[in-house]
Amino acid sequence: MNRPTDDNDADGDRSLLRLPARNQRASGIPTGSEFRDQWLSIGAAARDDIRRRARVGRPRRHIGR
């Protein structure tokens, strides 16, 4: 996504650059501890909801047998 810089980018708009945080990998994927902090900060009800949604509709068959 390398686009030429516009004139209105010169005001220091760093939201487009998305610099990685100090304890984050350069690819933008959170490290294990950071992911755990985010996961714990969203609350137990939201975690259960996400787990329930991930379980629904997943095929329960063995692959490769």
C-alpha positions in Angstrom: 0.0 0.0 0.0 2.7 2.5 -1.0 0.8 5.5 -2.1 2.5 8.8 -3.0 2.5 11.3 -0.2 0.0 14.1 -0.5 0.5 17.7 0.5 -1.9 17.3 3.5 0.3 14.6 5.0 3.0 17.1 5.8 1.2 18.1 9.0 2.6 15.1 10.8 -0.5 12.8 10.6 1.0 9.6 12.0 -2.3 7.7 12.1 -1.6 6.6 8.5 1.8 5.2 9.3 0.6 3.0 12.2 4.0 2.7 13.9 4.3 -0.5 16.0 4.1 -0.1 19.8 7.2 -0.7 22.0 6.3 -4.3 22.9 4.8 -5.2 19.5 6.3 -7.0 16.5 7.0 -5.0 13.4 4.3 -6.8 11.5 1.6 -5.3 13.8 0.7 -8.6 15.4 0.5 -8.2 19.2 3.0 -10.3 21.2 1.7 -12.9 23.5 1.7 -10.9 26.7 0.1 -7.9 24.9 -2.6 -10.1 23.4 -3.3 -11.5 26.8 -3.6 -8.0 28.3 -6.1 -7.0 25.5 -8.0 -10.3 26.0 -8.3 -9.8 29.7 -9.3 -6.1 29.4 -12.4 -6.8 27.3 -14.2 -8.6 30.2 -15.5 -12.1 30.8 -18.9 -11.7 29.2 -17.4 -10.5 25.9 -14.8 -13.3 26.0 -17.6 -15.9 26.4 -19.5 -14.3 23.6 -16.5 -14.5 21.3 -15.8 -18.1 22.2 -19.5 -19.0 21.6 -19.4 -17.3 18.2 -16.2 -19.1 17.3 -17.7 -22.5 18.2 -21.0 -22.1 16.2 -20.9 -23.6 12.7 -17.5 -25.1 12.9 -17.4 -28.6 11.2 -16.5 -31.3 13.7 -14.8 -33.7 11.3 -11.3 -34.9 11.2 -9.1 -33.5 8.5 -6.6 -35.8 6.8 -7.9 -39.2 7.9 
